[in-house]
Amino acid sequence: MTISKSGSYLTLQVRFLNGRLFNRLLAQDGRAIYSAEQGKILSALWRKSPQTATDIAIVTGLANNTLTQMLKKLEEKGLITSGPHPTDKRKRLFDLTDLGKSQEVVGNEVSRELDDIFYKGFSDQEIAQLNGYLERVVANLQEGLDRKDNK
């Protein structure tokens, strides 16, 4: 019997449904003033701030044209600021405003709610196993990407 290897397809489904549900939970919360896609940028800045657009693109995986538009919208909403890089005049640094920093609480609460849905019905042991498998998949994919980059 051949085992079906549908992990890539299932991962795409998880990503799609996770994003839709996260957007719905953000909208239902009422305090969030950003979308799930914009949350990728904010999350990167919550972890480390300030950052260049290139740094943010690497962390989020967003294409430059998409990232540029989203950074502009986040700046218009008053969640981030941008300014010249101190040593490289070709680059800009993006930083959180106080309003942007305050949205981290909302993001964390909605993320916990999403985690509760994601892991519904899983035992602690199953959660640990799933996380371990996903970490292995990420490592395998990163290794494959690194191998392609070095050719």
C-alpha positions in Angstrom: 0.0 0.0 0.0 1.3 3.4 -1.0 0.9 6.2 1.5 -0.4 9.4 0.1 2.0 12.4 0.6 -0.5 15.2 0.8 1.4 17.3 3.4 2.1 20.2 1.0 -1.6 20.4 0.0 -2.7 20.1 3.6 -0.2 22.8 4.6 -1.7 25.1 2.0 -5.2 24.5 3.3 -4.0 25.1 6.9 -2.4 28.4 5.8 -5.5 29.5 3.9 -8.0 28.6 6.6 -5.7 29.9 9.4 -5.5 33.3 7.7 -9.2 33.6 7.1 -10.0 32.6 10.6 -7.4 35.0 12.0 -8.9 37.9 10.0 -12.4 36.9 11.2 -11.2 36.8 14.9 -9.4 40.2 14.5 -12.6 41.7 13.1 -14.8 40.2 15.8 -12.4 41.5 18.5 -13.1 45.1 17.6 -9.9 46.5 19.0 -7.7 45.4 16.2 -6.9 48.1 13.6 -4.9 45.8 11.2 -5.5 42.8 9.1 -3.8 39.4 9.4 -1.5 40.2 6.5 -0.5 43.5 8.2 -0.1 41.6 11.4 2.8 39.7 9.9 4.7 43.0 9.6 3.6 44.2 13.1 4.6 40.8 14.5 8.1 41.1 13.0 8.4 44.6 14.5 7.1 43.4 17.9 9.9 40.9 18.0 12.6 43.4 16.9 12.3 47.1 16.1 13.3 49.1 14.1 13.9 47.1 10.9 14.5 47.8 7.3 12.0 46.8 4.6 14.5 44.1 3.5 14.7 42.7 7.0 10.9 42.7 7.3 10.6 41.0 3.9 12.9 38.2 4.9 11.0 37.5 8.2 7.5 37.8 6.7 8.1 36.3 3.2 6.2 39.2 1.6 7.1 40.3 -1.8 8.6 43.8 -2.0 5.7 45.4 -3.9 3.1 44.0 -1.4 5.3 44.9 1.5 5.7 48.5 0.3 1.9 49.0 0.0 1.3 47.4 3.4 4.0 49.5 5.1 2.4 52.6 3.7 -1.1 51.6 5.0 0.3 50.8 8.4 2.0 54.2 8.5 -1.3 55.9 7.4 -3.1 54.1 10.3 -0.5 55.5 12.7 0.9 52.0 13.7 4.4 52.5 12.4 6.8 55.3 11.4 9.6 55.4 8.9 12.8 57.3 8.8 16.2 57.3 7.2 18.7 54.7 8.0 21.5 56.2 10.1 24.3 54.7 8.0 22.8 53.8 4.6 20.9 56.6 3.0 19.3 54.2 0.4 17.4 52.4 3.2 14.6 53.4 5.5 14.0 52.1 9.0 10.5 51.2 10.2 9.5 51.4 13.8 6.4 50.9 15.9 4.4 53.9 17.3 2.9 53.7 20.7 -0.4 52.7 19.0 1.4 50.0 17.1 3.0 48.7 20.3 -0.4 48.6 22.0 -1.8 46.4 19.3 0.5 43.6 20.4 -1.9 42.7 23.3 -4.7 42.3 20.8 -2.6 40.2 18.5 -1.5 38.0 21.3 -5.0 37.5 22.6 -6.4 36.7 19.1 -3.5 34.3 18.5 -4.2 32.4 21.7 -7.9 32.1 20.6 -6.8 30.8 17.2 -4.4 28.4 18.9 -7.3 27.0 21.0 -9.2 26.4 17.8 -6.2 25.0 16.0 -5.4 22.4 18.7 -9.0 21.6 19.7 -9.2 18.0 20.7 -5.4 17.4 20.9 -3.8 16.1 24.0 -0.6 17.8 25.3 1.3 14.8 23.9 -0.3 15.2 20.5 0.4 18.9 20.5 4.1 18.3 21.3 4.2 15.6 18.5 2.6 17.8 15.9 4.9 20.7 16.8 7.9 18.4 16.5 6.7 17.2 13.1 6.1 20.7 11.9 9.6 21.8 13.1 11.1 18.9 11.1 9.1 19.9 8.0 10.3 23.5 8.3 13.9 22.4 8.8 13.6 20.1 5.7 12.2 22.9 3.6 14.8 25.3 4.8 17.5 22.8 4.0 16.1 22.3 0.5 16.0 26.1 0.0 19.5 26.5 1.2 20.7 23.7 -1.1 19.1 25.4 -4.1 20.6 28.8 -3.2 24.1 27.3 -3.0 24.0 25.7 -6.5 
